Amino acid sequence: MSIVNELYRIKQRDFSEKLRELTDPRIIYVTDLVSCSHKRSMRLSFPLLSFKFEPPLVLGDLVHAGLGSLLAENGWEAEVQIEKSYIIDGKEYILKGRADLVRRGKNGKPEIVVEIKTSRDLPENNPREHHVMQLRIYMQLLGANRGYLLYVTPERLVEFEIEPAEMDIEGLIRETIYDLQTPRYEWECRYCSFRKICPYARTNKRTP
């Protein structure tokens, strides 16, 4: 038995089960709102190129699963699914996301949202802008008033408290469906699965 083969089959199975959703133009993910808008367009056209099986991604999955399992004993909920419908120019779009960790108050409503990010390093000791945007969108959708970004790197374990801020979610959806951010950040193309066939791909050595 090969553990690597087992992991690959699990990832492939999960991807296959989600394939129909990945090609549904009505569905938008929270991660779409904080990244290059053309990446979503490319995913709709070339969904199989979205599949990745690489050590950093597997490590990220293991960290998320491990922390979720450990903290569940202390009242945290892991991988909380989020879904909300929006009408944009007469068409319905479904925004989907998954918050890594959520803690509810005594009234049962979400109070704290935590996003876990694995990385090789943490440049300039600051949380990354797209991670802050993502967390704030989750906080807004869940109605939580406290949020934390937890970075797990080989050298450090760093937590940033993120204040809630009103996000123009409908505006971000418009930018995404009308492909107005190509790319949103200069460094995105370097890490994109579609860069070799994307008309907007840029060559840049900056890292996120």
N, C-alpha and C positions, 0 to 999 in steps of 0.2 A: 504494500500500500504506500502511495506517495501522498504526503500531506499537501504538497504544492498542487498536485493534480486535484485533490479534493477541494482545496480552496478555489482553484480555477473553475471547477464545475459548479461550485456554489455561486460564485460571482456571475458566471455565464447563465445559470438558471435564473438568478434574480434579474439580470438584464433582460433576458427573454420574456419574463413575466411582465416587465414594464415597457416593452417595446411598443405596444399599441398606444400607450399613454404618451410616450416620447414623440410620437408622430401625429398627435392630435393637436391641430392648430388652436383649439379653444383652451388648451391647458398651458398655463404659464407658471414657472417655478420662481420662488423668491430669489433663488440664485441667478435667474435670468435678469432680474431687475437691477442687479448690482454688477453686471458684467457686460461685455460687448453684445449689443443687440443682434448683430449678424450671426453670432454663434448659435442663437436659437433658430434662425432661419436655416443655417447649415445643418443643424440637428434634425430639423423636420425633413430635409431633403436627403440627408445621408446619415440616418440614425445609427447604422452599424459602426461608424467611425467614432461614436461616443464611447464604445466599450474599451476600457483600459484594465490591464492587469499588471500593475507595477508595484514594486516594494513600498514606495512611499504611501500609495493608496491603501495597500493591505495593512501597513502599519497604522495608518489613520483609523481604519475600521476597527482594528484590535484595541486601540486606545479608547475609542468611543464606546465600544462594547464593554471593556473592562471598567472604565469609570462609571458607566451607567449601571453596571451590575453592583459595584461597590457602594455607590451612593443611594441606590434603591433601598438599602437597609435603613437609610436615614431620612426617608420621606420624600425623596426625589423621584420624579417620573422621567424616564428616558425615552427619547425619540418620539416626542409628542407631535402627532400629525395635525396640520393646520390646513384648512380649506375655506376659501371665501369666494363668492361670485361677484363679478363686476360687469356692468353694462357700459361698453365703450362704443360710442357712435352707433348705437342700436344693436350691437352684437354682444353676446354673453361670453365672458372669459372667466375661467376658473383658476384662481391663484392657489397654488399648493406649496407647502413647505413642511419642514420637520425640525422642530426645536430640539436640541440635544438633551437639555435637562430643564425641567420645570418644577418649581415648588409652589404648592397651593397654600393659601391662607386657611384660617378656620372656617371661612364661608365657602370654601371649595373653589374659589376663583384663583387663577394664576397670579402670583405675586412676584416671583423671581424667574428670570430666564437666563440660562447659561449656554453659551456657544463654545464648543471645544475646537481648537485649531492645532493641528500638528504642523511643525515647520522645522527647517534646518537651523534657523536662527531667528532673531527678533531685531530687525534693523531699527536703530535710533530709539530703542526703548519705547516705541509707541505702537498702539494697535493700528492695524491697517484700515484704511478708509472703507473699503468694500466690506470688511468684516463688521465694522461699526454700523454701516447702513443695514446690513443683513440682520444684525441683532435688534436694531431699533424697529425694523419692520415686524419682526416676530413679537417684540414687546407690544407694539401697537395693535397687532392682530389679536393678541391674547389678552390685552388690557392689563399687562403687568407694569409695575412702576419701578422695578429694579432689574438691572441686567449686568451680566459679567461676561467678559471674553477671557477664556482660559487658554493660554498658549502652552503647549507641551513641546519642548525642543530637547535635543540631546544634552544640552548644558543647563537648561533653565526650565522652571515651572513658574509662569508669570500670569497674574490675574489683574485685569483692568475692570474697574467699575465704570459702566457706561450709563450716562444720564439719559432718560427718555427724551425724545424729540419728535415732534409731529413730522411724519414723512408723507410726501405727496405720492401716495401709492398709485393713484389713478394716473398721475403724470408719468410715473416710471413705467407703468403698463403701456401707455401711449408711446413712449420712447422705444419700448421693446417691440411692440407689434408693428410700428411704422419704421423700425430699423434706423433710428436716429443717432445711435451711439456706436460708431464703427472705427476703432474700438472705444471703449469707455476709458481704458487706461493704456498707456504706451507699452507696458510690459506684457499685456495679455497675450499677444500673438505668439510670444516665445513658448507659452505653455499650452497652446490650443491644439486640439486634435485635428482641426480643419485647416491649419495654417498653410498647408501645401496646395490647397485648392481654393483658398479664399481670395477674392479680388481685393480685399482690404488689408491683407496681411502686411505687417511691417517688420523690418529687421531691427531689433533693438536688444541691447544687452542688459537693460535695467531689470532688476528682479523685484517682485512685490514685497 
